[in-house]
Amino acid sequence: MKRNVTAAVFCAIFLLTFTLGALAFEGVPKNHKKLLKNEDYAGAYEGMAAVMAEAKEKLDAEEYKALEQENAGAIAESVREDMESGGSTEAEAYSTAYWMRSEYVSRGVLVWDWLRKNPKGIQGYYRLKSSEADGYVTIMESDEKDVYCVYFCVTMKETPDLAGELDGMGKLEGNSMTVDDLRNDEVSVKLVFDGETAVLTSPEKEKKDFIEEYGAAFEGTYHREKKNSR
């Protein structure tokens, strides 16, 4: 019995070491095995590996490949900035980068994928592509009838490194919905739905105000994206 328990423990340790030692995603440094001795690094790496395993299961092969490349670039940039600032060790810099990308994938990429596969009513992931801006809006059902959680993220092409965000709640009335900003109860935008599009228009003055306050104007035609469940 004791021999069996010892064997099981050895097996578990071997599997954990193998899992952590394998490169579960792109962007891992060459001295990865050495950095694994750092507890924070190991935890962040394991968390990122779990998120990417879920992404690999749910995303199409091409989508996953593109995400891997995006992650590698973002991790390298984050580590470079942290190391150049002089305030972080290499292990700390990579730990931070892994946690940030884990959040991006779990709360962003996987949510968008779910919304594309579950376009119910007006619920969905809508893309904005115009001559002035790029971005998206996510619309998700809440527990209350006809009330939705709405999140805008838009970047103006003149300032591509500055994203404007609006996180709000809206109530659907007919084919339109007024979305109130959760962080500023004096701000609201109106979406009008027509088939697979959601249109937001605003006066020129209001558009300028949004750019000054949020870093972006949210107006334009958003097109809902759909995909089949795997």
Protein Blocks (a to p, Z undefined) as FASTA:
>chain_A
ZZmmmmmmmmmmmmmmmmmmpcfbghiafklmmmmmpmklmmmmmmmmmmmmmmmmmmcf
klmmmmmmmmmmmmmmmmmmmmmnopacfklmmmmmmmmmmmmmmmmmmmmmmmmmmcgh
jbccdddddfkbgcdddddddfbehiacdddddddfklmmbccddddddddehjaccddd
fklmkbccddddehjaccddddfklmmmmmmmnopafbdcddddddddZZ
